[in-house]
Amino acid sequence: MEAIQPTDLLIIGSGLSGMSAALFAANRKINAVVAGGAGGFEYSSGLLDLWGASLTQKNRITKRPWAMLEKLSGQEPLHPLARITGETIRQAFSELTAALKQQGLTYSGYEKKNTLVMTPFGTLRPTFRLTPSMGSNAKAVRAQEPCLILDFKGLREFSAVFVKEMMKQTWKGLRAETLEFPDTRLRREVFTPFLAGSLETEQVQDKFLALIRSAVKDEPWLGLPAVLGIRSSEKILGRLEAETGLKIFEIPTSPVSVPGIRLKEALMRALENTSVTLFQNRRVTEVVPLKEGGFHCRIGSDLAPVTLRAGAVLLSTGRFLSRGLYADRNKIHESLMGLPVYQPENRDQWHRLNYFDPDGHSISRAGIETDDFLRPVGPDKRPVSETLFASGTLLARQDWMRTRCGSGLSVATGLKAIESYLQIRPGAC
Ligand SMILES: Cc1cc2nc3c(=O)[nH]c(=O)nc-3n(C[C@H](O)[C@H](O)[C@H](O)COP(=O)(O)OP(=O)(O)OC[C@H]3O[C@@H](n4cnc5c(N)ncnc54)[C@H](O)[C@@H]3O)c2cc1C
């Protein structure tokens, strides 16, 4: 008979919210299990946004995330980020970035301001915390000195010429060139994770150095799609800069995103040898509340399914893309436990006619409503279970894409859920 494993906390979902909650649990020595698929990491730019949209001028970006969050509690008091203190949000970013730094992925940024970063579309977008190669991106944009932007034969998701054309009105000294990435002559198509992986070896770095030297004329700056390694990205950047004398920066690419993979892998490494066990790429198929408290849970697998008895559960299962929510023709549902979903009354109200409507679409605000401890609530606004919590983009009354708060929402609610668990868990005083 299959043994039932006990755990104090099961975190369902290994996107940014589940993984950062797992890290916060590990920092507090909580005995926890986290299970889930890749999540949004491979889609994300790897930039950690806190809040990037103006609340006063629609369609405008903002460089003042904290000022906007202060306004949010007046304008949208039920927004998940309006219900979390600034102190908790700061603590969440500080714990996350400290752990990532230990894994060789340094995130920094201004204390109060967003930084503007160049995108693959030749636009500027605000972000809160960014890695050195993206920090140099922002510096290059500000300096507007002569700069070569490179792309590579067979790479479809990034075009140096496109970036140059989009930015040339304001940035006169831009030049674009397409080169053949080392050892890819026989490939019709190349992908950024493959290029980044191959740059991890010194031999490819040597060839890449020769390539750069042959391409740069008198430009002090070199911009590249984000391909500078996965695990050793900072070392690779350092070596290329030291040996060429250039200031080198990365530009985020469309998915699949190397910086997102770096972030995911650094978080996975940070959980090694901690109180948290990770079941990567495994879905939870069953969560049944038990009369005596806690949950009977099953992590699915054809070969080795795992049955758990969890004292508490944190749902960080994301939205439609990650299958935390699904919609039939009439209604939006929570996929795993059938929890009540906050949503428009009928389907006609899901979307506005104009896709780019500055007010966004109501479906983007659908999700799980919670109490102040981030416990999902029923129609009577009471928690459906004492020890069930929810975090991340699954939560209701936020539109992270429009307001550019994806990481901030995921990380801050991840910490809030762990703090709530510690306050409420069975046996807590
Ligand atoms: C295209 C795109 C671009 C983005 N760009 C940025 C950006 O530039 N900056 C930024 O700050 N944020 C960005 N984000 C958002 C950021 O990645 C989000 O904060 C994050 O994806 C949300 O995290 P999450 O953990 O709530 O959900 P997800 O990342 O969606 O993760 C949900 C997790 O739940 C798992 N899951 C679902 N059901 C189950 C189940 N039954 N059992 C086990 N696991 C389950 C999924 O496999 C997945 O691991 C982007 C996201 C996307 C999609």
The ligand as an SDF file (V2000), in Angstrom:
LIG
                    3D

 53 58  0  0  0  0  0  0  0  0999 V2000
    3.7480   36.4250  -20.9360 C   0  0  0  0  0  0  0  0  0  0  0  0
    4.0910   36.8490  -19.5330 C   0  0  0  0  0  0  0  0  0  0  0  0
    5.0310   37.8450  -19.3520 C   0  0  0  0  0  0  0  0  0  0  0  0
    5.3370   38.2810  -18.0780 C   0  0  0  0  0  0  0  0  0  0  0  0
    6.2520   39.2690  -17.9050 N   0  0  0  0  0  0  0  0  0  0  0  0
    6.4990   39.7410  -16.6680 C   0  0  0  0  0  0  0  0  0  0  0  0
    7.4390   40.7880  -16.4490 C   0  0  0  0  0  0  0  0  0  0  0  0
    8.0900   41.2430  -17.3740 O   0  0  0  0  0  0  0  0  0  0  0  0
    7.6140   41.2570  -15.1930 N   0  0  0  0  0  0  0  0  0  0  0  0
    6.9010   40.7560  -14.1320 C   0  0  0  0  0  0  0  0  0  0  0  0
    7.0740   41.2260  -13.0210 O   0  0  0  0  0  0  0  0  0  0  0  0
    6.0400   39.7590  -14.3040 N   0  0  0  0  0  0  0  0  0  0  0  0
    5.8300   39.2400  -15.5400 C   0  0  0  0  0  0  0  0  0  0  0  0
    4.9710   38.2150  -15.7230 N   0  0  0  0  0  0  0  0  0  0  0  0
    4.1770   37.8140  -14.6000 C   0  0  0  0  0  0  0  0  0  0  0  0
    4.8950   37.0010  -13.6420 C   0  0  0  0  0  0  0  0  0  0  0  0
    5.5500   35.9880  -14.3010 O   0  0  0  0  0  0  0  0  0  0  0  0
    3.7810   36.5820  -12.7620 C   0  0  0  0  0  0  0  0  0  0  0  0
    3.9180   37.2310  -11.5730 O   0  0  0  0  0  0  0  0  0  0  0  0
    3.7640   35.1560  -12.5290 C   0  0  0  0  0  0  0  0  0  0  0  0
    3.6830   34.4590  -13.7420 O   0  0  0  0  0  0  0  0  0  0  0  0
    2.5720   34.7940  -11.7360 C   0  0  0  0  0  0  0  0  0  0  0  0
    2.9620   33.8920  -10.8880 O   0  0  0  0  0  0  0  0  0  0  0  0
    1.9660   32.8690  -10.2670 P   0  0  0  0  0  0  0  0  0  0  0  0
    2.8640   32.0170   -9.4780 O   0  0  0  0  0  0  0  0  0  0  0  0
    0.8150   33.5260   -9.6050 O   0  0  0  0  0  0  0  0  0  0  0  0
    1.2990   32.0700  -11.4850 O   0  0  0  0  0  0  0  0  0  0  0  0
    1.9690   31.1620  -12.6770 P   0  0  0  0  0  0  0  0  0  0  0  0
    3.2770   31.6950  -12.9980 O   0  0  0  0  0  0  0  0  0  0  0  0
    0.9230   31.1240  -13.6620 O   0  0  0  0  0  0  0  0  0  0  0  0
    2.1740   29.7930  -11.9500 O   0  0  0  0  0  0  0  0  0  0  0  0
    1.1240   28.9390  -11.5980 C   0  0  0  0  0  0  0  0  0  0  0  0
    1.6810   27.5800  -11.2330 C   0  0  0  0  0  0  0  0  0  0  0  0
    0.6440   26.7420  -10.8180 O   0  0  0  0  0  0  0  0  0  0  0  0
    0.8260   25.4700  -11.3720 C   0  0  0  0  0  0  0  0  0  0  0  0
   -0.4110   24.7250  -11.2850 N   0  0  0  0  0  0  0  0  0  0  0  0
   -1.6480   25.0130  -11.7760 C   0  0  0  0  0  0  0  0  0  0  0  0
   -2.4970   24.0290  -11.4330 N   0  0  0  0  0  0  0  0  0  0  0  0
   -1.7830   23.1250  -10.7210 C   0  0  0  0  0  0  0  0  0  0  0  0
   -2.0880   21.8740  -10.1210 C   0  0  0  0  0  0  0  0  0  0  0  0
   -3.3030   21.3660  -10.1450 N   0  0  0  0  0  0  0  0  0  0  0  0
   -1.1070   21.2020   -9.4950 N   0  0  0  0  0  0  0  0  0  0  0  0
    0.1490   21.6910   -9.4250 C   0  0  0  0  0  0  0  0  0  0  0  0
    0.4930   22.8720   -9.9830 N   0  0  0  0  0  0  0  0  0  0  0  0
   -0.4630   23.5620  -10.6300 C   0  0  0  0  0  0  0  0  0  0  0  0
    1.3610   25.7570  -12.7350 C   0  0  0  0  0  0  0  0  0  0  0  0
    1.9740   24.6280  -13.2980 O   0  0  0  0  0  0  0  0  0  0  0  0
    2.3600   26.8390  -12.3710 C   0  0  0  0  0  0  0  0  0  0  0  0
    3.5330   26.2670  -11.8440 O   0  0  0  0  0  0  0  0  0  0  0  0
    4.6990   37.7040  -16.9680 C   0  0  0  0  0  0  0  0  0  0  0  0
    3.8020   36.6450  -17.1310 C   0  0  0  0  0  0  0  0  0  0  0  0
    3.4930   36.2150  -18.4060 C   0  0  0  0  0  0  0  0  0  0  0  0
    2.4960   35.1020  -18.5510 C   0  0  0  0  0  0  0  0  0  0  0  0
  1  2  1  0
  2  3  1  0
  2 52  2  0
  3  4  2  0
  4  5  1  0
  4 50  1  0
  5  6  2  0
  6  7  1  0
  6 13  1  0
  7  8  2  0
  7  9  1  0
  9 10  1  0
 10 11  2  0
 10 12  1  0
 12 13  2  0
 13 14  1  0
 14 15  1  0
 14 50  1  0
 15 16  1  0
 16 17  1  0
 16 18  1  0
 18 19  1  0
 18 20  1  0
 20 21  1  0
 20 22  1  0
 22 23  1  0
 23 24  1  0
 24 25  2  0
 24 26  1  0
 24 27  1  0
 27 28  1  0
 28 29  2  0
 28 30  1  0
 28 31  1  0
 31 32  1  0
 32 33  1  0
 33 34  1  0
 33 48  1  0
 34 35  1  0
 35 36  1  0
 35 46  1  0
 36 37  1  0
 36 45  1  0
 37 38  2  0
 38 39  1  0
 39 40  1  0
 39 45  2  0
 40 41  1  0
 40 42  2  0
 42 43  1  0
 43 44  2  0
 44 45  1  0
 46 47  1  0
 46 48  1  0
 48 49  1  0
 50 51  2  0
 51 52  1  0
 52 53  1  0
M  END
$$$$
